[in-house]
Amino acid sequence: MDRAERFSDLYQRQYEAVLRYALRRTDPETARDVAAETFLVAWRQLDGVPIESGMAGPWLYGVARRVLANTERSRLRAERLTTRLGQQQRGASVPDEAGSIAEIARIRAALATLSEPDQEALRLVGWEELDLAAAALAMGCSSTTMAVRLHRARRRLERALGTAGRAEQGPVNGRAGPQQKISQETR
């Protein structure tokens, strides 16, 4: 199989999965750009794409993860520049945007409290349904390191969900709720 055929086969087999991966992390327009950039990198580094069965997808996820990170950094830089320029033109302070942020679902709120590596480990295994070896390849680490990262990320998510649950539950008649009592007893 020549280079063009190999790339075409890779693209046909993996494009939808890479696009879904990006859609779970960003808006649809950016996700399409991320998928396109990911396959551009794959074309340029085609000899580096694993040919073992099932390993091309995780390799592409790793590329997409880095493309997303670059895209997010660029977006943040552009927002900061726009804000600075707007302030210079108006001579005003930064508007308070806290009131405009919508409340998000409990799981997303808990997930957002985790570090980016923890979030990514959980997403690769939970959303992308990768096994440890494939997730490790996407994260650029060994399977053993990935297993430890995943274990710790799951524990942190459980704690974050417990904290969110206690905050939602609140004290009952001035007394601690059941979750709060358990938490206090385990301290």
C-alpha positions in Angstrom: 0.0 0.0 0.0 1.5 3.4 -1.0 1.5 6.5 1.2 -1.7 8.1 -0.3 -3.7 4.8 0.1 -2.5 4.3 3.7 -3.5 7.9 4.6 -6.9 7.5 2.8 -7.6 4.3 4.7 -6.6 5.9 8.0 -8.8 9.0 7.3 -11.8 6.9 6.3 -11.5 4.6 9.4 -10.7 7.3 12.0 -12.1 10.7 11.0 -15.5 10.2 12.7 -13.9 9.0 15.9 -11.5 12.0 16.0 -14.3 14.4 15.2 -16.4 12.9 18.1 -13.4 13.2 20.4 -13.1 16.9 19.5 -16.8 17.6 19.7 -16.9 16.3 23.3 -14.3 19.0 24.2 -15.2 22.0 22.1 -17.8 23.6 19.8 -18.6 22.0 16.4 -16.7 24.5 14.3 -13.5 24.2 16.4 -14.0 20.5 16.5 -13.9 20.3 12.7 -10.8 22.4 12.6 -9.2 20.2 15.2 -10.0 17.1 13.2 -8.6 18.6 10.0 -5.4 19.7 11.8 -5.0 16.3 13.4 -5.1 14.6 10.0 -2.7 17.2 8.6 -0.2 16.2 11.3 -1.0 12.5 10.5 -0.2 13.1 6.8 3.1 14.8 7.7 4.1 12.1 10.2 2.5 9.2 8.5 5.5 7.0 9.1 5.1 7.6 12.8 1.4 6.5 12.9 1.3 3.1 14.5 0.3 0.3 12.1 -0.6 -2.2 14.9 -4.3 -3.0 15.1 -6.2 -0.5 17.1 -3.3 1.8 17.9 -3.8 4.5 15.2 -6.9 5.8 17.0 -5.2 6.5 20.3 -2.2 8.0 18.5 -4.6 10.4 16.7 -6.4 11.2 20.0 -3.0 12.2 21.4 -2.4 14.5 18.4 -6.0 15.9 18.7 -5.4 16.6 22.4 -2.3 18.7 21.6 -4.1 20.5 18.8 -7.0 21.3 21.2 -4.5 22.6 23.8 -2.9 24.8 21.2 -6.3 26.0 20.0 -7.4 26.9 23.5 -4.2 28.8 24.2 -4.7 30.8 21.0 -8.3 31.5 21.9 -7.3 32.7 25.4 -4.6 35.0 24.0 -7.1 36.5 21.5 -9.6 37.1 24.3 -7.1 38.8 26.5 -6.0 41.0 23.6 -9.5 41.9 22.8 -10.2 42.7 26.4 -7.1 44.9 26.6 -7.9 46.7 23.4 -11.5 47.3 24.6 -10.3 48.7 27.9 -7.9 51.0 26.1 -10.6 52.3 23.8 -13.2 52.8 26.6 -10.8 53.4 29.5 -13.1 51.1 31.4 -12.4 48.3 33.8 -13.0 44.6 33.0 -16.8 43.9 33.2 -17.9 41.4 35.8 -18.8 38.3 33.8 -19.7 36.1 36.8 -23.4 36.8 36.3 -23.4 35.7 32.7 -22.0 32.3 33.4 -24.8 29.6 33.3 -25.0 26.9 35.9 -23.7 23.6 34.6 -24.6 20.0 35.4 -23.2 18.5 38.6 -20.9 16.0 36.9 -19.4 18.7 34.6 -18.9 20.9 37.6 -17.1 18.2 39.5 -15.0 17.3 36.5 -14.0 20.9 36.0 -12.5 20.9 39.5 -10.0 18.3 38.4 -6.7 19.0 36.7 -6.5 18.8 32.9 -4.5 15.5 33.0 -7.1 14.0 35.3 -10.0 15.2 33.1 -8.3 13.8 30.0 -7.6 10.4 31.6 -11.2 10.1 32.6 -12.5 11.2 29.2 -10.3 8.9 27.2 -11.4 5.9 29.2 -15.0 7.0 29.8 -16.0 8.9 26.7 -13.7 7.4 24.1 -13.9 3.9 25.7 -10.1 3.3 25.3 -8.4 0.6 27.3 -5.4 1.5 29.5 -2.8 0.8 26.8 -4.6 2.9 24.2 -5.2 5.7 26.7 -1.6 5.6 27.7 -0.6 6.0 24.1 -2.9 9.0 23.7 -1.5 10.6 26.9 2.1 9.8 26.0 2.9 7.7 29.0 3.3 4.1 30.0 0.3 1.8 30.8 1.4 1.6 34.4 1.5 5.4 34.7 -1.9 5.6 33.0 -3.3 3.1 35.5 -2.1 5.2 38.4 -3.3 8.5 36.8 -6.7 6.9 36.2 -7.0 5.6 39.7 -6.1 8.9 41.2 -8.4 10.8 38.8 -11.4 8.6 39.7 -10.7 9.1 43.5 -10.5 12.9 43.0 -13.7 12.9 40.9 -15.5 10.9 43.7 -14.4 13.5 46.2 -15.5 16.3 44.0 -18.9 14.7 43.5 -19.2 14.1 47.2 -18.3 17.8 47.9 -20.8 18.9 45.3 -23.5 16.6 46.7 -22.9 17.9 50.3 -23.1 21.5 49.0 -26.4 20.8 47.3 -27.8 18.9 50.3 -26.8 21.5 52.8 -27.5 21.4 56.6 -30.9 20.0 57.6 -32.6 22.0 60.4 -29.2 23.4 61.4 -27.7 19.9 61.6 -25.3 18.2 59.3 -26.9 16.0 56.7 -26.0 12.2 56.3 -23.2 12.9 53.8 -21.7 15.5 56.1 -21.9 13.2 59.1 -20.1 10.4 57.2 -17.5 12.9 56.1 -17.0 14.2 59.6 -16.6 10.7 61.0 -14.0 9.7 58.5 -11.8 12.8 59.3 
